[in-house]
Amino acid sequence: MAHPKRRHSSTRRDKRRTHDALTAKTISVDATTGEIHLRHRAHVSEGNLYYRGKLVAENYQKA
């Protein structure tokens, strides 16, 4: 297993970790149904499946 020959500085370590922050999920309100859902995802409202404000499937049930 590889081991560093010399110690990496804390600055170098922190520069690598700058991209590790988590971001909050973006939510949206559907104009048709008024449901809150994740963006770019289909969502179920009253048994029907909607995507981009359009009805995709009626009486939808997860398989």
N, C-alpha and C positions, 0 to 999 in steps of 0.2 A: 504494500500500500504506500502511496506517495506521501511524503511529509515535506513541508517547506524547510529549506535550508536556513532561511532567516525569517524572523517574525515580520508579519504584515502590520503596517501601522493602523491605528484606529481610524484614521481618515480614509485610508484605502478600503477598509472594511465597511465604513459607513457609506461611502460612495456606491458600493455594490448593493447595499440594502435600501437605497433611495426608492427603488421601484417595487418594494415589497408591501406597500401600503394597500389595504383593502378599500374598495370603493363601494358605495351604497348602490343597491339595485334601483334602477330607474323605473318608476311606476307611472301609469297613464290612466286616464278615465276614458272609457269607450263612449263616444258621442251617441251611439245608437241605444245602448242598454244602460249606460251610466255606471257600469261595473268598473272597479279598480282592478288593474291587471298589470303584469310585467310587459314591457314594451317588446314588440316583435315576437310575441307568443300568442297562440290561440288560447281562448278562455271559455269556460262553460258558464252560461247564464240561463237559469230556468230550464235546464235540461238540453239546451241547444248550444252548439259550438260556434263561436264567432271568431273571425280573424279580420283585422283591418276594417272593422265596422260592418262586415258582411256576414250573413249566415252561411256557415260552411256545411253543417250537418244538423238535422233535427233529431230529437230524442237521442242525444249522444250519451253513451256510457263507456267508461274505460274498459278495455279488454283485460 
